[in-house]
Amino acid sequence: MTSPTSRDLTVTEVRLTPILVADPPLLNTQGVHQPYTPRLIVEVVTADGTTGLGETYGDTAYLDLARPLADRLVGRQAGDLNRLFTEADEVAVDAARVSGQVDVGGLRGVQTADKLRLSVLSAFEVACLDALGRSLGLPVHALLGGKVRDTVAYSAYLFYKWAGHPEGVAAEKDDWGAAVDPAGIVEQARTFKERHGFTSFKLKGGVFPPDEEIAAVRALAAAFPGHPLRLDPNGAWSVETSLRVAAELGDVLEYLEDPTLGTPAMAEVAARMQGAARSASDKGGGGRRVGVPLATNMCVTTFAEIKEAFVRNAVQVVLSDHHYWGGLRNTQRLAAVCRAFGVGVSMHSNTHLGISLAAMTHVAATVPDLHHACDSHYPWQSEDVLTERLVFEDGAVRVPDAPGLGVELDRDRLAALHRRWLDDDGSLRDRDDAAAMRVADPDWTTPAVPRW
């Protein structure tokens, strides 16, 4: 039997498989989710026959960058990640793929060359850690220093939603039904709790006028007393509207996520809430909490953005996402910086599959000060590339102790989802919620911000 120390962990092959995964008609500020969303599955194969798995965005910009970066990984040791990240700066990024404009929906943030590279490298890092863990007989969390909890709590991710995609659009059916008012949102939350045991709820806002979304959160608070609630309008509101909503919901929200766009505006909201709180305290006021903590996954998405946000006290909770932060190790580094500044940390989610959920769970298990349940889109995804779906029990995922990520790839399912990508005419290979909305409303344009 070959000992772990004698195994050859040289990367001999990197397989990149773009896929299209069914997505329900979930509404957001930009528009509505397309019937299928692109993801990229990464397989890193080592000389000892081990294969590690990773996952990230599958849009064309990421896929085009993944190919040359994959070439640089071949021939390296699976553990030689620091050098790969350093050399990745030498890989040119097509100028057409770089945008200096803030994405209104907050789904990608600013698409700088560095952010694109990190989003791809994150999948390579996860796949290499998975391969290392499998070869050494260790779970990924052990490679990251060991877990500090056996389960990781997740929050139900509520969306305003149509009953189905527009008529005439080929799409998979779902059994969630519509949710376009407070009653629909409460029913959706009940379904989440019944199916998965979630005890905290996050509503994706910025879809309807603020008063309607305030009513939805109030309805949730009445239906689920004492349950943590969050609201995320993806920067759709002005400073004044943000302050009004915070005042209205300060007694029920765990935090308010990116109510307004950009660090300066977030800092103004935070400062004015603090001023109001001091004024209320000086007057001996009681009753409702004045203001609410602000969270972000939009204005703090790289280490370079931390200084301004933290110095200005613009955010009190940072929602990490290992995809665009560059992987699991950078997520740990971010958590350490947040701890040093007294800023809370949790995790943002995108339309991900089980490989990403497993990676999120492993790294979340290693973060000591994770006091907020993490986000996850996973219950919305009816399709996966794993032989067995990960399971939520009482709103949490048990941290795998099997070698690597603790998940296995279903190659038949991967092939089927890749065939869907191959058969697509190219219209779905880049996520575009505004284009999806125009199928139902030809006059739709992404709203300017602030929207309200």
N, C-alpha and C positions, 0 to 999 in steps of 0.2 A: 504494500500500500504506500502511495506517495505521501510524504509528509507535507504540511502546508508550506513550510519554508523552502521546499525544493520545487514547488509548483512554478511553472513559467507563466507569469501574469502579463506578458507582453501582449499588447493589443494587436491582433492580426486582422481584424475586420470590424468595420462599423456599418451597420445596416440602418438605412433611413427609410421609413415607410410612412408616407403621408396618407391620411385617412379622412373620410367624412363621416361624422357621427350625428345621429338624429338629435334634434334640439326642439323643444316646445316653443310656441309663440309667446315668449316672455317679453314684456314691454319695459323700455327704459327711456331715458331722455333722448337718445339718438333715434330710436324707432322700435323695432321688434327683432327678436332673434330670427335668423334664417332657418329654414327647415333642417338644414344640415350645417354643422360647423367643422372647420378643418383642425385636425390635431396631427402632431408628428410623433411617431413612436421610434425611439432610438434603441438599437441593440449593439452593445459592445461585446465582442467576442475575443477571448484571450487564448493564448497558445495552449493552455491546459484544457481547453474545451468548454470553459465556463462562459455563459452569456449573461450579461447584466442589462437591465431595462431602465429606460428613461422616457420621459414624455414632456412635450412643450407645445407651444402654439404651432399650427400647421400652415399659417398663411404663407404666401409666396415669398415674402421678404425674409422670413425665418428659414424656409426651406432652401432658398438660394444661398444663404449664408452658412447653413449647416453643412453643405457639401464640402467646401474648402476647409472648414474647421475639422470635419471628420477625417479628411486626409492627413491633417497634422497630428491626429491622435494615433493613427496606425503606426506601429513600431515602438510606441512608448510603453512604459509600465503603466498598468491601470491606476497605480497610486501616484503617478507623476503629474498631478493636477495643477499644482502651482505654476509649473513651467508652461503648461498648456494655456492657462489663463493669461500669463505674461505674453506669450507669443501670439495670442489671438489678436492683440492690438495691431499686428502686422497684416492681418487679413483685411483687404479693402472691402468697404461696404458701398454698394451702388448708391450714388447720390440721390437717385430717384426714390430710394427707399427711406431716406431720412427726411423727417418733418420737424420743423421748429414750432409747429402749431400744437397747442394743447388739445387733446382729444376730449371733446365735450363730455362724452360718456365716462371718461376715466377708465376705459377698458385697457388702454395701452399707455396712456400718458404721452409724454413727448418721445417720439421715435428717433432718438439720437443713435449714432452708430454704436456707441458703447452699450446703450440699452438693448439694442438688437443682438449684439454679441453675447451679452450676459444671459439673455433669454434662451439662446441656443446652448451656450455653455452649461447652463443649469441642467439641461437634459443629459449632456455628456457626463457631468459630474455625478449625477444620480446613478446613471448606468454603470459608471466605473465603481462607485461605492457598492452598488448591488453586486457587481462581479467580484469585488474584493471580499465582500461578506460571504458570498457563496463559496469561494475558494477556501477561505479561512474558517468557515463554519461559524461565523459571527453575524448577528443582526446588524443592520446599518446603525442603529442607535448606539451600539457598543463601539463602532468605529468613530462615532461622534463624541465619545466620552461617557456614554451610559445614560440610561433613562432615569428620570426622577419621578415618573408616574407611570402607572400600568395602563391607564386609559386616557384618551384625549377627548375632551368635550367639544362638540360642534353645535352650531346654531342653525336652526331651520332658516333657510333663505327664501323668503316670501317675495313673490313678484305679482304685479298686476299682469293679467294674462287673458288672452283670448281663448275661446273654447277650442279653436283650431286655427291652422294657418289659412290664409285666404283661399277662397274657392278656386279650384283649378291648379293649385300648387301641389306638386307631388310631395308628400310628407308622411311620416309615421304617425299613427294615431296615439293619443295618450288618454288617460282616464282621470285627469285632474279637473277638467272642466274650466269654466271661465271664472275670473276674479277681477272685477272692474269696479268694485265698490267695497265699503267696509265689511258688509256681510260676506262677500265673496272671499275677502282676505282672511276673515276669521275662520271660515269653513276650510280654507286652504291650510291654515295653521293647525286646525283640529286634525286634518288628514296627516300632516307631518308628525304630529304628536302620537297619533294612533299607530302609524306605520313604523316610526323610528324612535319614539320616546323623547323627542326634543323638548327641552325645558326653557330654551331661550329662542327669540325670534328676531329676525332682521328683515325689514321691508325695504325693497328697492323702490325709492321714490323718484321725484322729478318727472313724473308722468302726468299727474293731474295737478290742478291748482293746490297750493299748500293747505288750504282749509279742508279739502277732501282727504288729504293724506294725514292731517292732524286727526280727523275723525276716524280714520282707519286705525291709527295707533291707539286712540282712546278706546275703540271697540276691542282691540287686542288686550289692552290693560284690564278692561272689564271682564273679558272672557277668560283671561289667564292671570288672575291677580298674583302679584309677587314674582312673575316671570320676567327675567331681563329682556328688554326691548331695545332695538336699534332702528334708526331710520337713515337711509343713504340716498339723497337726491342727486348725487354725482355732480355737485357744483352748480346746480340749476338755479340757485336763489341769489338774490342780492344780499348784501350785509344786513340791511334793514329787515328783509324777510327772514333771514336766518335768525336774527335776534328775536323776532316775534314768535317764530316756531319754537325756539329754545325756551322762551318764557312760557309758552302754552303747554309744553310737554316736559318741562324740567323735572317734574315730580315722578315721571314714569320711564324716562329714557335712561338706559345705561350709558349710552353716549350717542352723539349726533355725528354722523360720518360725512365729511366733505360737503357741508351745506352750501358753501360758496367756493368759487374757483380761485386757487392760488394762495400762496403763503401770506402775502400782505393782507388780503381780505380775511383769511382765517384768523390772522393775528388781531385784526380789528374786532372781529366778533368776540374772540376770547377776552380781549382787554375790556371791552364794554360790558361783557357779562361779569367780569371780576369787579369792575367799578360799581355795577348795580348791586352786586352781592355785598360789597363793603358798605354801600349806602344803606342797604336794608339792615345790615348788622348794627351800624351806628344808630339807627332809629329803633333798634330793639325789635325789628320785625320777625315774624315767624311764618308758619304756613308753608306754602310751596317752596321748593328749592329754587333759588334764583340761578338760572343758567344750567348748563350741562356740559360734561367733558366733550371735547372735540376729538374725533378720530380721523385718520387719513390713510388712503392708499393712493392718493393722487399727488399731493404736494411734497411728500417724502417718499421717493422711490429709488434714490441712490444715496450713497454716503455723502456726496457733494452737496446734497440738498438738506442735510441734517442741521448744519450750523445755523442757518437763517431761521429755520422753523423752531428749533429748540431755544435759541437765544431770544426770539420774539415770543416764545410761549404760545405759538400758533396752534399746537396740537398737544393733546394729553395722552393719546393712544396712537401708536403706529401699527398699521396692519401690514405685516410683511407678506410677501409672496415669493417663494423661493424661485419661481420661474424668472421674474425680472430682476431679482436681487442677485442672481447668479448662482443659486444653489443652496444647499443645506448648511455649508460652513459659513457662508456669508450671512445666512439667516441667524446663526448663532452669534456672529459678530455684531449684527444689528441689535440683537436682544441685549448684548452686553453694553453697547453704547446707550441704549434706552435706559437700562438699569442705572448707569452712571448719572444720567440726567433726571432720574425720577419720572421717566415717561413710561406709560404702560405699553405692552406689546401684545398683539394677537396676530391672526393670519387672515389675509384676503383670499378670495377664491375666484377662479375663472371657470369656464365651461370645461371641466377636466374629467378624466377617467380614473380608473382605480390605481394605475401606476402613480399618478400624481398624488392621489389621496394617501396612498401608502407612504410616499416620501414625506408629505406634510405631517403625517402621524408620527413617523420616526423622529423628525427634527423637533416637533412640538413636545415630544416626550422628554427631550433633553434640556428644554428651556425652563429654568427654575421659576421665574416670575411670570408665568403665563396665567393670568387671572381672568381672562375673558375667553369664552368659548370661541373657537375658530369658525370661520365661514366655510361653507362647502356647497357647490352646485351639484354634487354627485347624485343626490336623490332624484334630480331632474333628468339625469341621463339614463335612458332605458337600455342603452347599448354599452358594451365594454369589450376590452380585448383580453380580459383575464378569464381563467378557467372557473374561478369562483369570485363573485362580487364581494367586496368588503361589506361588513354588516355594522349598522348602528344599533347599539343596545343602550337604552335610556339616554339617547342623544349623544353617545360617545362611541369611539372606535377603540377596541383593545389593541395595545401596541404589540405588533408581531415580535416573537422571539426566535423565529426560524431564521436560517442564514439569509443574508441580504435583506431585501425589502420584504420577503416572506410572501411574495405573490408569484403566480405562474402565468405565462402567456398562452392564450388560446390561438394557435396559429391559423386555424380554419376561420375563426372570427376576424382575425387581423386581415387575412387575405380577402374576405368578403367586403370589409370596410375599405380596403385599398382599391378593390375593383370599383366600388362606388366612386371613389376619387378619380380613377382612371376614366370612367364612363362620363364624368361630369364635363360639360362644355367649357368649363373655366369660370362660370359665373358664381360658383360657391367656394372657390379655392382661396378667396380672400374674404374674411368676414366683413359684412357691410350691413349693419342694422337699418341704415337709412334706405338702402336699396330695397330691403325686404319690406319696409313700411310702404314704399311707393307702389308695391303691388296692390295694396289695399287703398292707398291714397296717392294717386299720381302727382298731386301737387305738394307732397311732403318734402320739406327740406329740414335738415338738422337745425333745431332752434338755436338762435344766438343766446349767449349767456350774458348776464343773468336772464333767465326765462321769466322769472317772477320776482 
